[in-house]
């Protein structure tokens, strides 16, 4: 049993290509449009959100950091004073 060819049936064989019997190029007709193409946006765009005031959003974090700094400084000062006392 001979091996099957992997050649596509739509492609011409080598002898057909040499003979110039290649099929004509495919042409497609462009459909005519009856209406005029107007660019109408189909999307609706939402308004931009107002800017965020970060002072109000993160004010509590600033308060907490100031408290931590205060307690850290107080502990260091107490350790220094205690090192001179004892």
C-alpha positions as CSV (number, residue, x, y, z in Angstrom):
1,X,0.0,0.0,0.0
2,X,1.6,3.3,-1.0
3,X,2.0,6.1,1.5
4,X,-0.7,8.7,1.6
5,X,0.1,12.2,0.4
6,X,-0.1,15.0,2.9
7,X,-0.7,17.5,0.1
8,X,-3.9,19.5,0.4
9,X,-6.3,18.7,-2.4
10,X,-6.7,22.4,-3.2
11,X,-3.0,22.8,-4.0
12,X,-1.9,22.0,-7.5
13,X,0.6,19.2,-8.1
14,X,4.2,19.9,-9.2
15,X,3.4,19.0,-12.8
16,X,0.4,21.3,-12.8
17,X,2.5,24.1,-11.4
18,X,5.2,23.6,-14.1
19,X,2.6,23.6,-16.8
20,X,1.2,26.9,-15.6
21,X,-2.3,25.4,-14.9
22,X,-2.5,27.1,-11.5
23,X,-5.9,28.1,-10.4
24,X,-6.9,31.7,-10.6
25,X,-6.6,33.8,-7.5
26,X,-9.8,34.1,-5.5
27,X,-11.6,37.4,-5.6
28,X,-14.2,38.6,-3.3
29,X,-16.8,41.3,-4.0
30,X,-17.0,44.0,-1.5
31,X,-20.6,44.3,-0.2
32,X,-22.2,47.7,-0.8
33,X,-23.6,49.4,2.2
34,X,-27.0,51.2,1.8
35,X,-26.5,53.4,4.9
36,X,-23.8,55.9,5.6
37,X,-21.4,54.8,8.3
38,X,-21.5,57.4,11.0
39,X,-19.3,57.1,14.0
40,X,-21.7,57.0,16.9
41,X,-20.1,55.9,20.2
42,X,-21.9,53.0,21.7
43,X,-20.3,53.3,25.1
44,X,-21.4,55.7,27.8
45,X,-18.5,57.1,29.8
46,X,-18.9,57.6,33.5
47,X,-17.8,60.8,35.1
48,X,-14.4,60.9,36.8
49,X,-14.6,60.3,40.5
50,X,-13.7,63.3,42.8
51,X,-10.1,63.4,44.1
52,X,-9.5,61.7,47.4
53,X,-8.4,63.8,50.4
54,X,-5.6,61.7,51.9
55,X,-5.4,63.8,55.0
56,X,-8.9,62.6,56.0
57,X,-8.3,59.1,54.9
58,X,-5.0,58.5,56.7
59,X,-5.2,61.0,59.6
60,X,-5.6,58.2,62.2
61,X,-2.4,56.6,61.0
62,X,-0.5,59.8,61.6
63,X,-1.9,60.0,65.1
64,X,-0.9,56.4,65.8
65,X,2.7,57.0,64.5
66,X,3.0,60.1,66.7
67,X,1.9,58.1,69.7
68,X,4.4,55.3,68.9
69,X,7.2,57.9,68.6
70,X,6.2,59.5,71.9
71,X,6.2,56.2,73.8
72,X,9.5,55.1,72.2
73,X,11.2,58.4,73.1
74,X,9.8,58.2,76.7
75,X,11.1,54.6,77.1
76,X,14.6,55.5,75.8
77,X,14.7,58.5,78.2
78,X,13.6,56.4,81.2
79,X,16.3,53.8,80.3
80,X,19.0,56.5,80.2
81,X,17.9,58.0,83.5
82,X,17.7,54.6,85.2
83,X,21.2,53.7,83.9
84,X,22.6,56.8,85.8
85,X,20.5,56.0,89.0
86,X,21.4,52.4,89.4
